[in-house]
C-alpha cells in the first residue's frame, strides 16, 4: 500500500512540474501571439509570478487551471480501469 501511495505522489509531482515548466510558458507564448502582449508584470517571469500570486490569494479559477492536468490524468486512468474491467 505504501509503494502505491509513493508511486501516486511521484506521478502528481511529475504532472505538477510539467504544468509549471511546460504548460505555463506555452500559455504565455500562445496567448501573446493570439491575444497580444501580456498586460501584467513584465515578461514570462512576471506572468508566472502573477499565476503564483493568484494561487496564493485563493483564486479558484487559477487553482482549477493548475490542477486540471491532474484531473485529466485521473479521469483517463479511471476510464482505462473501467475499460479493463468491462472486457
Phi and psi restraints in degrees (value plus and minus 20) as a CYANA .aco file:
   2 UNK   PHI     -87.5   -47.5
   2 UNK   PSI     -55.0   -15.0
   3 UNK   PHI     -84.0   -44.0
   3 UNK   PSI     -60.4   -20.4
   4 UNK   PHI     -86.1   -46.1
   4 UNK   PSI     -62.6   -22.6
   5 UNK   PHI     -83.2   -43.2
   5 UNK   PSI     -59.9   -19.9
   6 UNK   PHI     -84.2   -44.2
   6 UNK   PSI     -62.1   -22.1
   7 UNK   PHI     -81.3   -41.3
   7 UNK   PSI     -64.6   -24.6
   8 UNK   PHI     -84.7   -44.7
   8 UNK   PSI     -60.1   -20.1
   9 UNK   PHI     -84.7   -44.7
   9 UNK   PSI     -57.1   -17.1
  10 UNK   PHI     -85.5   -45.5
  10 UNK   PSI     -61.9   -21.9
  11 UNK   PHI     -81.7   -41.7
  11 UNK   PSI     -65.3   -25.3
  12 UNK   PHI     -82.0   -42.0
  12 UNK   PSI     -62.5   -22.5
  13 UNK   PHI     -83.5   -43.5
  13 UNK   PSI     -60.2   -20.2
  14 UNK   PHI     -85.7   -45.7
  14 UNK   PSI     -64.1   -24.1
  15 UNK   PHI     -86.1   -46.1
  15 UNK   PSI     -62.6   -22.6
  16 UNK   PHI     -84.5   -44.5
  16 UNK   PSI     -59.6   -19.6
  17 UNK   PHI     -83.3   -43.3
  17 UNK   PSI     -63.1   -23.1
  18 UNK   PHI     -83.4   -43.4
  18 UNK   PSI     -56.1   -16.1
  19 UNK   PHI     -82.3   -42.3
  19 UNK   PSI     -65.5   -25.5
  20 UNK   PHI     -92.4   -52.4
  20 UNK   PSI     -62.4   -22.4
  21 UNK   PHI    -105.1   -65.1
  21 UNK   PSI     -44.0    -4.0
  22 UNK   PHI    -136.0   -96.0
  22 UNK   PSI     -72.0   -32.0
  23 UNK   PHI     -88.3   -48.3
  23 UNK   PSI     -66.7   -26.7
  24 UNK   PHI     -80.4   -40.4
  24 UNK   PSI     -66.8   -26.8
  25 UNK   PHI     -82.4   -42.4
  25 UNK   PSI     -56.9   -16.9
  26 UNK   PHI     -84.1   -44.1
  26 UNK   PSI     -62.0   -22.0
  27 UNK   PHI     -81.7   -41.7
  27 UNK   PSI     -60.9   -20.9
  28 UNK   PHI     -83.4   -43.4
  28 UNK   PSI     -67.9   -27.9
  29 UNK   PHI     -87.2   -47.2
  29 UNK   PSI     -69.3   -29.3
  30 UNK   PHI     -85.9   -45.9
  30 UNK   PSI     -61.6   -21.6
  31 UNK   PHI     -81.6   -41.6
  31 UNK   PSI     -58.9   -18.9
  32 UNK   PHI     -85.2   -45.2
  32 UNK   PSI     -56.8   -16.8
  33 UNK   PHI     -97.4   -57.4
  33 UNK   PSI     -54.8   -14.8
  34 UNK   PHI    -113.1   -73.1
  34 UNK   PSI     -56.2   -16.2
  35 UNK   PHI    -127.5   -87.5
  35 UNK   PSI     -31.7     8.3
  36 UNK   PHI      83.6   123.6
  36 UNK   PSI     158.4   198.4
  37 UNK   PHI     -80.0   -40.0
  37 UNK   PSI     125.4   165.4
  38 UNK   PHI     -87.0   -47.0
  38 UNK   PSI     110.5   150.5
  39 UNK   PHI    -106.5   -66.5
  39 UNK   PSI     -26.3    13.7
  40 UNK   PHI    -103.0   -63.0
  40 UNK   PSI    -159.6  -119.6
  41 UNK   PHI     -81.5   -41.5
  41 UNK   PSI     147.4   187.4
  42 UNK   PHI     -93.3   -53.3
  42 UNK   PSI     112.7   152.7
  43 UNK   PHI      48.7    88.7
  43 UNK   PSI    -194.7  -154.7
  44 UNK   PHI     -86.0   -46.0
  44 UNK   PSI     -58.0   -18.0
  45 UNK   PHI     -84.4   -44.4
  45 UNK   PSI     -55.8   -15.8
  46 UNK   PHI     -85.3   -45.3
  46 UNK   PSI     -59.9   -19.9
  47 UNK   PHI     -82.1   -42.1
  47 UNK   PSI     -68.0   -28.0
  48 UNK   PHI     -85.0   -45.0
  48 UNK   PSI     -58.1   -18.1
  49 UNK   PHI     -82.6   -42.6
  49 UNK   PSI     -60.2   -20.2
  50 UNK   PHI     -85.0   -45.0
  50 UNK   PSI     -56.5   -16.5
  51 UNK   PHI     -81.5   -41.5
  51 UNK   PSI     -68.2   -28.2
  52 UNK   PHI     -88.7   -48.7
  52 UNK   PSI     -51.2   -11.2
  53 UNK   PHI     -83.7   -43.7
  53 UNK   PSI     -62.5   -22.5
  54 UNK   PHI     -84.0   -44.0
  54 UNK   PSI     -60.1   -20.1
  55 UNK   PHI     -82.2   -42.2
  55 UNK   PSI     -62.6   -22.6
  56 UNK   PHI     -84.9   -44.9
  56 UNK   PSI     -50.1   -10.1
  57 UNK   PHI    -105.6   -65.6
  57 UNK   PSI     -22.2    17.8
  58 UNK   PHI      65.8   105.8
  58 UNK   PSI       3.6    43.6
  59 UNK   PHI     -85.2   -45.2
  59 UNK   PSI      93.1   133.1
  60 UNK   PHI     -81.8   -41.8
  60 UNK   PSI     -58.9   -18.9
  61 UNK   PHI     -84.4   -44.4
  61 UNK   PSI     -59.3   -19.3
  62 UNK   PHI     -90.1   -50.1
  62 UNK   PSI     -58.4   -18.4
  63 UNK   PHI     -82.8   -42.8
  63 UNK   PSI     -61.3   -21.3
  64 UNK   PHI     -82.2   -42.2
  64 UNK   PSI     -64.5   -24.5
  65 UNK   PHI     -79.0   -39.0
  65 UNK   PSI     -65.6   -25.6
  66 UNK   PHI     -91.7   -51.7
  66 UNK   PSI     -52.4   -12.4
  67 UNK   PHI    -114.1   -74.1
  67 UNK   PSI     -27.2    12.8
  68 UNK   PHI     -82.5   -42.5
  68 UNK   PSI     -53.5   -13.5
  69 UNK   PHI     -82.5   -42.5
  69 UNK   PSI     -55.7   -15.7
  70 UNK   PHI     -88.1   -48.1
  70 UNK   PSI     -61.7   -21.7
  71 UNK   PHI     -80.9   -40.9
  71 UNK   PSI     -65.1   -25.1
  72 UNK   PHI     -82.2   -42.2
  72 UNK   PSI     -63.7   -23.7
  73 UNK   PHI     -84.2   -44.2
  73 UNK   PSI     -60.5   -20.5
  74 UNK   PHI     -83.3   -43.3
  74 UNK   PSI     -64.6   -24.6
  75 UNK   PHI     -84.7   -44.7
  75 UNK   PSI     -60.1   -20.1
  76 UNK   PHI     -82.2   -42.2
  76 UNK   PSI     -66.3   -26.3
  77 UNK   PHI     -85.8   -45.8
  77 UNK   PSI     -57.9   -17.9
  78 UNK   PHI     -85.3   -45.3
  78 UNK   PSI     -62.4   -22.4
  79 UNK   PHI     -82.8   -42.8
  79 UNK   PSI     -59.7   -19.7
  80 UNK   PHI     -85.3   -45.3
  80 UNK   PSI     -56.9   -16.9
  81 UNK   PHI     -85.8   -45.8
  81 UNK   PSI     -60.8   -20.8
  82 UNK   PHI     -85.0   -45.0
  82 UNK   PSI     -63.2   -23.2
  83 UNK   PHI     -81.4   -41.4
  83 UNK   PSI     -58.1   -18.1
  84 UNK   PHI     -86.0   -46.0
  84 UNK   PSI     -57.5   -17.5
  85 UNK   PHI     -91.0   -51.0
  85 UNK   PSI     -52.2   -12.2
  86 UNK   PHI     -89.0   -49.0
  86 UNK   PSI     -53.9   -13.9
